[in-house]
């Protein structure tokens, strides 16, 4: 067991449990910038890491009936085909490894910026969506089409960068379903992230982009970290946590992009 990697997994798990944001926006930059893992391997390993850690959360939300499976299905109808298509494109490209790594790093940086913006403006997005819904309610057909389109966008973003299934997914659901209570927004987003990250992660594994030993060490640390963090979250104000995390992600994104 690699104690440094396990400790890193524990720290990320702690932050995920305390903030509710998926591990991709925290784990992948840590693997790339601090531990020197190649970007493609970091993305693939983190995707499978996320699918495993989120499975427990999805089961807990399911038992509490916090998941809207209808909405989850429409998201998956867009995200899973998009993830598969993205993997096919990545597998068919014959590019220079260094240039490929630079492309993934840049995509990761912009995905982190998008996640930080989603965290900072979460409340405003919901308020705007509520006003729009009151002024001009969407038809069910239009909402379904928009949900599938949002899922497809998430599918591409998550497959390329491993980031976006958490904060960006929640923001999309808040905008599309402003009347859905917060617990069902979070539960639905987590449930949707499980098959998406699993499909994307297995695709990266087939391309040789997963370090299985690294994955095991991360899970040994992160699973107890998530448990401890979930208890700490009750003692810390959610808005402060969200703001601090968003600022950290902005700094990390700047380091990756520039």
C-alpha positions as CSV (number, residue, x, y, z in Angstrom):
1,X,0.0,0.0,0.0
2,X,1.3,3.5,-1.0
3,X,0.7,5.6,2.1
4,X,1.1,8.9,0.3
5,X,-1.5,7.9,-2.4
6,X,-3.8,6.6,0.3
7,X,-3.5,9.8,2.3
8,X,-4.3,11.8,-0.8
9,X,-7.4,9.7,-1.3
10,X,-8.4,10.3,2.3
11,X,-8.0,14.1,1.9
12,X,-10.1,14.2,-1.3
13,X,-12.7,11.9,0.3
14,X,-12.8,14.2,3.3
15,X,-13.5,17.2,1.0
16,X,-16.0,15.3,-1.1
17,X,-17.9,14.3,2.0
18,X,-17.9,17.8,3.4
19,X,-18.7,19.7,0.2
20,X,-20.8,17.2,-1.8
21,X,-18.8,17.9,-5.0
22,X,-17.6,15.0,-7.0
23,X,-14.0,13.8,-6.7
24,X,-13.1,14.6,-10.3
25,X,-12.6,18.3,-9.8
26,X,-10.3,17.5,-6.8
27,X,-8.7,14.2,-7.5
28,X,-7.6,14.6,-11.1
29,X,-5.7,17.9,-10.6
30,X,-4.1,16.4,-7.5
31,X,-2.9,13.3,-9.5
32,X,-1.6,15.5,-12.4
33,X,0.0,18.5,-10.6
34,X,1.2,16.9,-7.3
35,X,1.7,13.2,-8.0
36,X,2.9,13.6,-11.6
37,X,0.5,11.1,-13.1
38,X,0.1,11.4,-16.9
39,X,-3.2,13.3,-17.6
40,X,-4.8,10.5,-19.7
41,X,-4.1,8.0,-16.9
42,X,-5.3,10.4,-14.2
43,X,-8.6,10.9,-16.0
44,X,-9.2,7.2,-16.6
45,X,-8.3,6.2,-13.1
46,X,-10.4,9.0,-11.6
47,X,-13.5,8.0,-13.6
48,X,-13.5,4.5,-12.2
49,X,-12.7,5.9,-8.7
50,X,-15.8,8.2,-9.0
51,X,-18.0,5.3,-10.2
52,X,-17.1,3.2,-7.2
53,X,-17.4,6.0,-4.6
54,X,-20.6,7.4,-6.0
55,X,-22.3,3.9,-6.0
56,X,-22.6,4.0,-2.2
57,X,-24.0,7.5,-2.3
58,X,-26.5,6.5,-5.0
59,X,-27.7,3.5,-3.0
60,X,-28.2,5.7,0.1
61,X,-30.2,8.3,-1.8
62,X,-32.3,5.5,-3.4
63,X,-33.2,4.1,0.0
64,X,-34.4,7.6,1.0
65,X,-36.3,8.0,-2.2
66,X,-34.2,11.0,-3.2
67,X,-33.7,10.0,-6.9
68,X,-36.0,10.9,-9.7
69,X,-35.3,7.9,-12.0
70,X,-37.3,9.4,-14.9
71,X,-35.0,12.5,-15.0
72,X,-32.0,10.3,-14.5
73,X,-33.0,8.2,-17.5
74,X,-33.3,11.2,-19.8
75,X,-29.9,12.4,-18.7
76,X,-28.4,9.0,-19.4
77,X,-30.1,8.8,-22.8
78,X,-27.9,11.7,-23.8
79,X,-24.7,11.1,-21.7
80,X,-24.0,7.4,-22.3
81,X,-24.1,7.6,-26.1
82,X,-22.1,10.8,-26.0
83,X,-19.5,9.2,-23.7
84,X,-19.3,6.1,-26.0
85,X,-18.9,8.3,-29.1
86,X,-16.2,10.4,-27.4
87,X,-14.3,7.3,-26.5
88,X,-14.5,6.1,-30.1
89,X,-13.0,9.4,-31.3
90,X,-10.3,9.3,-28.7
91,X,-9.4,5.7,-29.6
92,X,-9.3,6.5,-33.3
93,X,-7.0,9.5,-33.0
94,X,-3.3,8.9,-33.7
95,X,-1.7,11.9,-32.0
96,X,1.6,12.7,-30.4
97,X,1.4,11.7,-26.7
98,X,2.8,15.0,-25.5
99,X,0.3,17.0,-27.5
100,X,-2.5,14.7,-26.4
101,X,-1.5,15.3,-22.7
102,X,-1.5,19.0,-23.3
103,X,-5.0,18.9,-24.8
104,X,-6.4,16.9,-21.9
105,X,-4.8,19.2,-19.4
106,X,-6.3,22.3,-21.1
107,X,-9.7,20.6,-21.2
108,X,-9.4,19.7,-17.5
109,X,-8.5,23.4,-16.7
110,X,-11.6,24.8,-18.5
111,X,-13.8,22.1,-16.9
112,X,-12.6,23.2,-13.5
113,X,-13.4,26.8,-14.3
114,X,-16.9,25.7,-15.3
115,X,-17.3,23.8,-12.1
116,X,-16.1,26.7,-10.0
117,X,-18.6,29.0,-11.7
118,X,-21.4,26.5,-11.1
119,X,-20.5,26.4,-7.4
120,X,-20.4,30.2,-7.0
121,X,-23.6,30.9,-8.9
122,X,-25.7,27.9,-7.8
123,X,-28.3,29.9,-6.0
124,X,-28.6,32.5,-8.8
125,X,-29.1,29.7,-11.4
126,X,-32.0,28.3,-9.4
127,X,-33.6,31.7,-8.8
128,X,-33.3,32.5,-12.6
129,X,-34.8,29.2,-13.5
130,X,-37.7,29.7,-11.1
131,X,-38.5,33.1,-12.6
132,X,-38.3,31.7,-16.2
133,X,-40.6,28.8,-15.2
134,X,-43.1,31.1,-13.8
135,X,-43.1,33.4,-16.8
136,X,-43.0,30.8,-19.5
137,X,-43.4,27.2,-18.4
138,X,-41.7,24.6,-20.6
139,X,-43.7,21.8,-22.2
140,X,-42.7,18.3,-21.1
141,X,-41.4,17.5,-24.5
142,X,-39.1,20.5,-24.6
143,X,-37.8,19.7,-21.1
144,X,-37.0,16.1,-22.1
145,X,-35.1,17.3,-25.1
146,X,-33.2,19.8,-23.1
147,X,-32.4,17.2,-20.5
148,X,-31.0,14.8,-23.1
149,X,-29.0,17.6,-24.6
150,X,-27.6,18.5,-21.1
151,X,-26.8,14.8,-20.6
152,X,-24.9,14.7,-23.9
153,X,-22.8,17.7,-23.0
154,X,-22.0,16.2,-19.6
155,X,-21.1,12.9,-21.3
156,X,-18.4,14.6,-23.5
157,X,-17.1,16.8,-20.7
158,X,-16.8,14.0,-18.1
159,X,-15.3,11.5,-20.6
160,X,-12.5,14.0,-21.7
161,X,-11.7,15.5,-18.3
162,X,-13.4,13.4,-15.6
163,X,-14.9,16.7,-14.3
164,X,-18.4,18.0,-14.4
165,X,-20.7,15.2,-13.2
166,X,-21.0,16.9,-9.8
167,X,-21.4,20.7,-9.7
168,X,-22.1,21.2,-13.4
169,X,-24.6,18.4,-13.4
170,X,-26.4,19.8,-10.4
171,X,-26.5,23.3,-12.0
172,X,-28.0,21.8,-15.1
173,X,-30.7,20.1,-13.1
174,X,-31.4,23.2,-11.1
175,X,-32.0,25.1,-14.3
176,X,-34.1,22.5,-16.0
177,X,-36.1,21.4,-12.9
178,X,-36.3,24.4,-10.5
179,X,-39.3,22.9,-8.7
180,X,-37.4,19.7,-7.7
181,X,-36.4,19.8,-4.1
182,X,-32.6,20.0,-3.4
183,X,-32.3,16.5,-2.0
184,X,-33.8,15.0,-5.2
185,X,-31.5,17.2,-7.4
186,X,-28.4,15.9,-5.6
187,X,-29.6,12.3,-5.5
188,X,-30.6,12.3,-9.2
189,X,-27.2,13.8,-10.1
190,X,-25.3,11.2,-8.1
191,X,-27.3,8.3,-9.6
192,X,-26.7,9.6,-13.1
193,X,-23.0,9.9,-12.5
194,X,-22.5,6.3,-11.6
195,X,-23.2,4.7,-15.1
196,X,-21.6,7.7,-16.8
197,X,-18.3,7.5,-15.0
198,X,-18.4,3.7,-15.2
199,X,-18.8,3.6,-19.0
200,X,-16.2,6.4,-19.5
201,X,-13.8,4.8,-17.0
202,X,-14.1,1.3,-18.6
203,X,-13.6,3.0,-22.0
204,X,-10.4,4.6,-20.8
205,X,-9.3,1.2,-19.3
206,X,-9.7,-0.4,-22.7
207,X,-7.4,2.3,-24.1
208,X,-4.8,1.6,-21.4
209,X,-5.6,4.7,-19.4
210,X,-6.2,3.3,-15.9
211,X,-3.6,2.6,-13.2
212,X,-5.2,-0.2,-11.2
213,X,-2.8,-0.1,-8.3
214,X,-3.2,3.6,-8.0
215,X,-7.0,3.2,-8.0
216,X,-6.9,0.6,-5.2
217,X,-4.7,2.8,-3.0
218,X,-7.0,5.9,-3.6
219,X,-10.1,3.9,-2.6
220,X,-8.5,2.6,0.6
221,X,-8.1,6.2,1.8
222,X,-11.1,7.9,0.2
223,X,-13.9,5.7,1.4
224,X,-13.3,6.4,5.1
225,X,-12.5,10.0,4.2
226,X,-16.0,10.4,2.6
227,X,-17.6,9.0,5.8
228,X,-15.7,11.4,8.1
229,X,-16.3,14.4,5.8
230,X,-20.0,13.8,5.7
231,X,-20.1,14.2,9.4
232,X,-18.0,17.3,9.4
233,X,-20.3,18.9,6.8
234,X,-23.0,19.3,9.5
235,X,-20.7,21.6,11.5
236,X,-19.5,23.9,8.6
237,X,-21.7,26.4,6.7
238,X,-22.4,25.0,3.1
239,X,-22.1,28.4,1.4
240,X,-18.6,29.1,2.9
241,X,-17.4,25.6,1.9
242,X,-18.7,26.1,-1.6
243,X,-17.0,29.5,-2.0
244,X,-13.6,28.3,-0.7
245,X,-13.7,25.2,-2.9
246,X,-14.6,27.3,-6.0
247,X,-11.7,29.7,-5.4
248,X,-9.3,26.7,-5.0
249,X,-10.6,25.2,-8.2
250,X,-10.0,28.5,-10.0
251,X,-6.4,28.6,-8.8
252,X,-5.8,25.0,-9.9
253,X,-7.5,25.7,-13.3
254,X,-5.2,28.7,-13.9
255,X,-2.2,26.5,-13.2
256,X,-3.4,23.9,-15.6
257,X,-4.4,26.2,-18.5
258,X,-1.6,28.8,-18.2
